[in-house]
């Protein structure tokens, strides 16, 4: 799947809409790839690639049709889902994958209780007016998951809407899945995550004020709170950060600062050869290599000495060719 960027200074057209009525003019009659698409990984790329090809043949726009919140959150609210691509990140990746937009369908009691026929004929074709449908081989839908890919194919044939079903993309003996990527990140294996995603995993957020301790240590950091469901392993990483369209190298700690307060986990990024005010800016941080796990030090001096070592290791990791070739999506437009 080709990942594309707009040229510097150019923002390509991209439409984000809900599923409350007919698709807006920019997406009217779109071919939709349907699914949760958490991570937008290589398996999803196969579905999206097929949707793009169908849209090109039919002369139609192409979009994701996805669900918020994640259906698992609706059915099991007490079990948080580590979202690989929260909504804002999903939109950015979808744009990079060459889609024209995203259609967000609220996953609530009404949708969960909708019959499979009502979902296809009433929502997709009736309300939204989609011009084509592409799904993965394991997509089930409707009340009690009664709807199957075969049912969508047959309904599409009857109503004159083209439908395509895409088989699984395997990694070894297993289909590439969001669960595999979550496990890799929980194990601090960012290289495997990048191979499965087809791009280097990144997070997005606003730089917030911290306790300013990094300045006293000689390592001023840009602080970000990641979602509470973030399952990334605590530790030190070689990273790249996109700020105002410029990508900079750095080293980051995702952790609880056990030497000081052992508080809530947050991401603290030190950028090499940079000085400036980042407070309030929306940035993206891409994880390139794992340096070490989080540690508690006996003294501030020991911590600073280790931070010096970490910085050197991060610079070396960022300077050498990646162990797993995977493109960067930074900077985002």
HUKA-V270083 format. One line per field, one symbol per residue. burial: I if it has 9 or more other C-alpha atoms within 8 Angstrom, else O. Layout:
BEGIN
burial->???
END
This chain:
BEGIN
burial->OOOOOIOOOOOOOOIIIIIOOIIOOOIIIIIIIIIOOIIIIIIIIIIIIIIIOIIIOOOIIIIIIIIIOIIOIIOOOOOOOOIIIOOOIIIIIIIIIOIIIIIIIIIOOOIIOIIIIIIIIIIIIOIIIIIIIIIIIOIIIIIOIIIIIOOIIOIIIOOOIIIIIIOIIIOOOOIIIIOOIIOIIIOIIIIIIIIIIIIIIOIIIIIIOOOOOIIOOOOIIIIIIIOOOIOIIIIIIIIIIIIOOOIIIIIIIIIIIIIOOOOOIIIIIIIOOOOOOOIOOIIIIIIIIIIOOIOOOOOOOIIIOOOOOIIOIIIOIIOOOOOOOIOOIOIOO
END
